[in-house]
Amino acid sequence: MKYLVSVLHNSPELAPDDEMAGIDVFNDKLVADGHYVLAGGLAAPSTATVIDNRRDVGIVTDGPFLESKEFIAGFWVWQVADHETAVALAVEGSKACNRRLELRALLELPS
């Protein structure tokens, strides 16, 4: 099973060095245990562009889709055996990055 893990935060500043060190240690563990698929930080919400072409109008809007105090600051994609493993990793990851996390399974396409 693959999971998208969104890192939620309320400030666009990068994590301080001690938190970055904790994140690096956690990422190394994910790699060593075969769970790491992809990870990355995201630029500030003010740099977002929203595109809506549902009605062939091609509306392009600067700024985030939603104005909110909290936003997705980064993400992981993990490969795990089950939901319980994903939750256990998310508990550990939340501590490592000192942020709240949202854990969501990626939908699998039918064969």
TIRO-2110 file (N, C-alpha, C; in Angstrom, 1 decimal):
// TIRO-2110
0.8, -1.2, 0.0, N, 1, A
0.0, 0.0, 0.0, CA, 1, A
0.9, 1.2, 0.0, C, 1, A
0.5, 2.2, -0.7, N, 2, A
1.2, 3.5, -0.8, CA, 2, A
0.3, 4.6, 0.0, C, 2, A
1.0, 5.4, 0.7, N, 3, A
0.4, 6.5, 1.4, CA, 3, A
1.0, 7.8, 1.1, C, 3, A
0.1, 8.9, 1.0, N, 4, A
0.6, 10.2, 0.9, CA, 4, A
0.5, 10.8, 2.3, C, 4, A
1.7, 11.3, 2.8, N, 5, A
1.7, 11.9, 4.2, CA, 5, A
2.0, 13.4, 4.0, C, 5, A
1.0, 14.2, 4.3, N, 6, A
1.1, 15.6, 4.2, CA, 6, A
1.6, 16.2, 5.5, C, 6, A
2.6, 17.1, 5.4, N, 7, A
3.2, 17.7, 6.6, CA, 7, A
2.5, 19.1, 6.7, C, 7, A
1.8, 19.3, 7.8, N, 8, A
1.0, 20.5, 8.0, CA, 8, A
1.7, 21.4, 8.9, C, 8, A
1.7, 22.7, 8.5, N, 9, A
2.4, 23.7, 9.3, CA, 9, A
1.7, 25.1, 9.1, C, 9, A
2.1, 26.0, 9.9, N, 10, A
1.5, 27.4, 9.8, CA, 10, A
2.5, 28.5, 9.5, C, 10, A
3.7, 28.1, 9.1, N, 11, A
4.7, 29.1, 8.8, CA, 11, A
5.5, 28.6, 7.6, C, 11, A
5.8, 29.6, 6.7, N, 12, A
6.5, 29.2, 5.5, CA, 12, A
8.0, 29.0, 5.7, C, 12, A
8.5, 29.4, 6.9, N, 13, A
10.0, 29.3, 7.2, CA, 13, A
10.4, 27.8, 7.2, C, 13, A
11.6, 27.6, 6.8, N, 14, A
12.1, 26.2, 6.8, CA, 14, A
12.4, 25.8, 8.3, C, 14, A
12.4, 24.5, 8.5, N, 15, A
12.6, 24.0, 9.8, CA, 15, A
14.0, 24.4, 10.3, C, 15, A
14.2, 24.6, 11.6, N, 16, A
15.5, 24.9, 12.1, CA, 16, A
16.4, 23.7, 12.0, C, 16, A
17.7, 23.9, 12.1, N, 17, A
18.7, 22.9, 11.9, CA, 17, A
18.5, 21.6, 12.7, C, 17, A
18.1, 21.8, 14.0, N, 18, A
17.9, 20.6, 14.8, CA, 18, A
16.7, 19.8, 14.3, C, 18, A
15.7, 20.4, 13.8, N, 19, A
14.5, 19.7, 13.2, CA, 19, A
14.9, 19.0, 11.9, C, 19, A
15.7, 19.7, 11.1, N, 20, A
16.1, 19.2, 9.8, CA, 20, A
17.0, 17.9, 10.1, C, 20, A
17.8, 17.9, 11.1, N, 21, A
18.6, 16.8, 11.5, CA, 21, A
17.7, 15.6, 11.8, C, 21, A
16.7, 15.9, 12.6, N, 22, A
15.7, 14.8, 13.0, CA, 22, A
15.0, 14.2, 11.7, C, 22, A
14.6, 15.1, 10.8, N, 23, A
14.0, 14.7, 9.6, CA, 23, A
14.9, 13.8, 8.8, C, 23, A
16.2, 14.2, 8.7, N, 24, A
17.2, 13.4, 7.9, CA, 24, A
17.3, 12.0, 8.5, C, 24, A
17.4, 11.9, 9.9, N, 25, A
17.5, 10.6, 10.5, CA, 25, A
16.3, 9.8, 10.2, C, 25, A
15.1, 10.4, 10.3, N, 26, A
13.8, 9.7, 10.0, CA, 26, A
13.8, 9.2, 8.5, C, 26, A
14.2, 10.1, 7.6, N, 27, A
14.3, 9.7, 6.2, CA, 27, A
15.2, 8.5, 6.0, C, 27, A
16.4, 8.6, 6.6, N, 28, A
17.3, 7.4, 6.5, CA, 28, A
16.7, 6.1, 7.0, C, 28, A
15.9, 6.2, 8.1, N, 29, A
15.2, 5.0, 8.6, CA, 29, A
14.2, 4.5, 7.5, C, 29, A
13.4, 5.4, 6.9, N, 30, A
12.5, 5.0, 5.9, CA, 30, A
13.1, 4.3, 4.8, C, 30, A
14.3, 4.9, 4.3, N, 31, A
15.0, 4.3, 3.2, CA, 31, A
15.5, 2.9, 3.6, C, 31, A
16.1, 2.8, 4.8, N, 32, A
16.7, 1.5, 5.3, CA, 32, A
15.6, 0.4, 5.4, C, 32, A
14.4, 0.8, 5.8, N, 33, A
13.3, -0.1, 6.0, CA, 33, A
12.5, -0.4, 4.8, C, 33, A
12.9, 0.3, 3.6, N, 34, A
12.2, 0.1, 2.4, CA, 34, A
10.8, 0.8, 2.2, C, 34, A
10.6, 1.8, 3.1, N, 35, A
9.3, 2.5, 3.0, CA, 35, A
9.3, 3.8, 2.2, C, 35, A
10.5, 4.3, 2.0, N, 36, A
10.7, 5.6, 1.3, CA, 36, A
10.4, 5.5, -0.2, C, 36, A
9.5, 6.3, -0.7, N, 37, A
9.2, 6.4, -2.1, CA, 37, A
9.6, 7.7, -2.7, C, 37, A
9.2, 8.8, -2.0, N, 38, A
9.4, 10.1, -2.4, CA, 38, A
9.1, 11.1, -1.3, C, 38, A
9.8, 12.2, -1.2, N, 39, A
9.5, 13.2, -0.2, CA, 39, A
10.0, 14.6, -0.8, C, 39, A
9.4, 15.6, -0.2, N, 40, A
9.8, 17.0, -0.6, CA, 40, A
9.1, 18.0, 0.2, C, 40, A
9.8, 19.2, 0.2, N, 41, A
9.2, 20.3, 0.9, CA, 41, A
8.5, 21.2, -0.2, C, 41, A
7.5, 22.0, 0.2, N, 42, A
6.8, 22.8, -0.8, CA, 42, A
7.1, 24.3, -0.5, C, 42, A
7.1, 25.1, -1.6, N, 43, A
7.2, 26.5, -1.4, CA, 43, A
6.0, 27.1, -0.7, C, 43, A
6.1, 28.3, -0.2, N, 44, A
5.1, 29.0, 0.5, CA, 44, A
3.8, 29.0, -0.3, C, 44, A
2.6, 29.0, 0.4, N, 45, A
1.3, 29.0, -0.3, CA, 45, A
1.2, 30.2, -1.2, C, 45, A
1.8, 31.3, -0.8, N, 46, A
1.7, 32.5, -1.7, CA, 46, A
2.3, 32.4, -3.1, C, 46, A
3.1, 31.3, -3.3, N, 47, A
3.7, 31.1, -4.6, CA, 47, A
2.8, 30.1, -5.4, C, 47, A
1.7, 29.7, -4.9, N, 48, A
0.8, 28.7, -5.6, CA, 48, A
0.1, 29.3, -6.8, C, 48, A
-0.2, 28.5, -7.7, N, 49, A
-1.1, 28.9, -8.9, CA, 49, A
-2.1, 27.8, -9.0, C, 49, A
-3.4, 28.3, -9.0, N, 50, A
-4.5, 27.3, -9.2, CA, 50, A
-5.0, 27.4, -10.6, C, 50, A
-5.2, 26.3, -11.2, N, 51, A
-5.7, 26.2, -12.6, CA, 51, A
-7.0, 25.5, -12.6, C, 51, A
-8.0, 26.1, -13.3, N, 52, A
-9.3, 25.5, -13.4, CA, 52, A
-9.8, 25.5, -14.8, C, 52, A
-9.7, 24.4, -15.5, N, 53, A
-10.1, 24.3, -16.9, CA, 53, A
-11.3, 23.3, -17.0, C, 53, A
-12.1, 23.2, -16.0, N, 54, A
-13.2, 22.3, -16.0, CA, 54, A
-14.3, 22.6, -17.1, C, 54, A
-14.4, 23.9, -17.4, N, 55, A
-15.4, 24.3, -18.4, CA, 55, A
-14.8, 24.9, -19.6, C, 55, A
-13.5, 24.4, -19.9, N, 56, A
-12.8, 24.9, -21.0, CA, 56, A
-12.6, 26.4, -21.0, C, 56, A
-12.5, 27.0, -19.8, N, 57, A
-12.3, 28.5, -19.7, CA, 57, A
-10.8, 28.8, -19.4, C, 57, A
-10.1, 27.8, -18.8, N, 58, A
-8.7, 28.0, -18.5, CA, 58, A
-8.4, 29.1, -17.5, C, 58, A
-9.1, 29.1, -16.3, N, 59, A
-8.9, 30.1, -15.3, CA, 59, A
-7.6, 29.8, -14.6, C, 59, A
-6.7, 30.8, -14.5, N, 60, A
-5.4, 30.7, -13.8, CA, 60, A
-5.4, 31.7, -12.7, C, 60, A
-5.3, 31.3, -11.4, N, 61, A
-5.4, 32.3, -10.3, CA, 61, A
-4.1, 32.1, -9.5, C, 61, A
-3.5, 33.3, -9.2, N, 62, A
-2.3, 33.2, -8.3, CA, 62, A
-2.8, 33.1, -6.9, C, 62, A
-2.0, 32.4, -6.1, N, 63, A
-2.3, 32.2, -4.7, CA, 63, A
-2.9, 30.9, -4.4, C, 63, A
-3.0, 30.5, -3.1, N, 64, A
-3.5, 29.2, -2.7, CA, 64, A
-4.9, 29.0, -3.0, C, 64, A
-5.3, 27.8, -3.1, N, 65, A
-6.7, 27.4, -3.4, CA, 65, A
-7.6, 27.8, -2.2, C, 65, A
-7.1, 27.6, -1.0, N, 66, A
-7.8, 28.0, 0.2, CA, 66, A
-6.9, 28.9, 1.1, C, 66, A
-7.5, 29.9, 1.6, N, 67, A
-6.8, 30.7, 2.6, CA, 67, A
-7.0, 30.1, 4.0, C, 67, A
-5.9, 29.7, 4.6, N, 68, A
-5.9, 29.0, 5.8, CA, 68, A
-4.7, 29.3, 6.7, C, 68, A
-4.8, 29.2, 8.0, N, 69, A
-3.6, 29.4, 8.8, CA, 69, A
-2.6, 28.2, 8.7, C, 69, A
-3.2, 27.1, 8.4, N, 70, A
-2.4, 25.9, 8.2, CA, 70, A
-2.4, 25.4, 6.8, C, 70, A
-1.2, 24.9, 6.3, N, 71, A
-1.1, 24.5, 4.9, CA, 71, A
-0.2, 23.3, 4.8, C, 71, A
-0.1, 22.7, 3.6, N, 72, A
0.8, 21.6, 3.4, CA, 72, A
2.2, 22.2, 3.1, C, 72, A
3.1, 21.9, 4.0, N, 73, A
4.5, 22.4, 3.9, CA, 73, A
5.4, 21.4, 3.2, C, 73, A
5.0, 20.2, 3.2, N, 74, A
5.8, 19.1, 2.6, CA, 74, A
5.1, 17.8, 2.5, C, 74, A
5.7, 16.8, 2.0, N, 75, A
5.0, 15.5, 1.9, CA, 75, A
6.0, 14.4, 1.9, C, 75, A
5.5, 13.2, 2.1, N, 76, A
6.2, 11.9, 1.9, CA, 76, A
5.2, 11.0, 1.1, C, 76, A
5.8, 10.1, 0.4, N, 77, A
5.0, 9.0, -0.2, CA, 77, A
5.7, 7.8, 0.4, C, 77, A
5.0, 6.9, 1.1, N, 78, A
5.5, 5.7, 1.7, CA, 78, A
4.9, 4.5, 1.1, C, 78, A
5.7, 3.4, 1.0, N, 79, A
5.2, 2.1, 0.7, CA, 79, A
5.3, 1.3, 1.9, C, 79, A
4.1, 0.8, 2.4, N, 80, A
4.0, 0.0, 3.6, CA, 80, A
3.1, -1.2, 3.4, C, 80, A
3.2, -2.1, 4.3, N, 81, A
2.4, -3.3, 4.2, CA, 81, A
0.9, -3.1, 4.6, C, 81, A
0.7, -2.2, 5.6, N, 82, A
-0.7, -2.0, 6.0, CA, 82, A
-0.9, -0.6, 6.7, C, 82, A
-2.1, -0.3, 7.0, N, 83, A
-2.5, 1.0, 7.6, CA, 83, A
-1.8, 1.1, 9.0, C, 83, A
-1.7, 0.1, 9.8, N, 84, A
-1.1, 0.2, 11.1, CA, 84, A
0.4, 0.6, 11.0, C, 84, A
1.1, 0.0, 10.0, N, 85, A
2.5, 0.4, 9.8, CA, 85, A
2.6, 1.9, 9.4, C, 85, A
1.7, 2.4, 8.6, N, 86, A
1.7, 3.8, 8.1, CA, 86, A
1.4, 4.7, 9.3, C, 86, A
0.5, 4.3, 10.2, N, 87, A
0.1, 5.1, 11.4, CA, 87, A
1.4, 5.2, 12.3, C, 87, A
2.0, 4.0, 12.5, N, 88, A
3.2, 4.0, 13.4, CA, 88, A
4.3, 4.9, 12.9, C, 88, A
4.5, 4.8, 11.6, N, 89, A
5.5, 5.7, 11.0, CA, 89, A
5.1, 7.2, 11.1, C, 89, A
3.9, 7.5, 10.9, N, 90, A
3.4, 8.8, 11.0, CA, 90, A
3.6, 9.4, 12.4, C, 90, A
3.3, 8.6, 13.4, N, 91, A
3.6, 9.0, 14.8, CA, 91, A
5.1, 9.4, 14.9, C, 91, A
5.9, 8.5, 14.4, N, 92, A
7.4, 8.8, 14.5, CA, 92, A
7.8, 10.0, 13.7, C, 92, A
7.2, 10.1, 12.5, N, 93, A
7.5, 11.2, 11.6, CA, 93, A
7.0, 12.6, 12.1, C, 93, A
5.9, 12.6, 12.8, N, 94, A
5.4, 13.8, 13.4, CA, 94, A
6.3, 14.3, 14.4, C, 94, A
6.9, 13.4, 15.2, N, 95, A
7.8, 13.8, 16.2, CA, 95, A
9.1, 14.3, 15.6, C, 95, A
9.6, 13.6, 14.5, N, 96, A
10.8, 14.0, 13.9, CA, 96, A
10.8, 15.4, 13.3, C, 96, A
9.7, 15.7, 12.6, N, 97, A
9.6, 17.0, 12.0, CA, 97, A
8.9, 18.1, 12.8, C, 97, A
8.4, 17.7, 14.0, N, 98, A
7.7, 18.6, 14.9, CA, 98, A
6.5, 19.3, 14.2, C, 98, A
5.8, 18.5, 13.4, N, 99, A
4.6, 19.1, 12.7, CA, 99, A
3.5, 18.0, 12.8, C, 99, A
2.3, 18.5, 12.6, N, 100, A
1.2, 17.6, 12.4, CA, 100, A
1.2, 16.9, 11.0, C, 100, A
0.8, 15.7, 10.9, N, 101, A
0.8, 15.0, 9.6, CA, 101, A
-0.6, 14.5, 9.3, C, 101, A
-0.9, 14.5, 8.0, N, 102, A
-2.2, 13.9, 7.5, CA, 102, A
-1.8, 12.7, 6.7, C, 102, A
-2.4, 11.6, 7.0, N, 103, A
-2.0, 10.3, 6.4, CA, 103, A
-3.2, 9.9, 5.5, C, 103, A
-3.0, 9.6, 4.2, N, 104, A
-4.0, 9.2, 3.3, CA, 104, A
-3.5, 8.1, 2.4, C, 104, A
-4.2, 7.1, 2.3, N, 105, A
-3.9, 6.0, 1.3, CA, 105, A
-4.1, 6.5, -0.1, C, 105, A
-3.1, 6.1, -1.0, N, 106, A
-3.3, 6.4, -2.4, CA, 106, A
-4.2, 5.4, -3.0, C, 106, A
-5.1, 5.8, -3.8, N, 107, A
-6.1, 4.9, -4.4, CA, 107, A
-5.3, 4.0, -5.5, C, 107, A
-5.6, 2.7, -5.5, N, 108, A
-5.0, 1.9, -6.5, CA, 108, A
-5.9, 1.8, -7.7, C, 108, A
-5.3, 1.9, -8.9, N, 109, A
-6.1, 1.8, -10.1, CA, 109, A
-6.5, 0.3, -10.3, C, 109, A
-7.7, 0.1, -10.8, N, 110, A
-8.0, -1.3, -11.2, CA, 110, A
-7.2, -1.8, -12.3, C, 110, A
-6.9, -3.1, -12.2, N, 111, A
-6.0, -3.7, -13.2, CA, 111, A
-6.7, -3.8, -14.6, C, 111, A
END
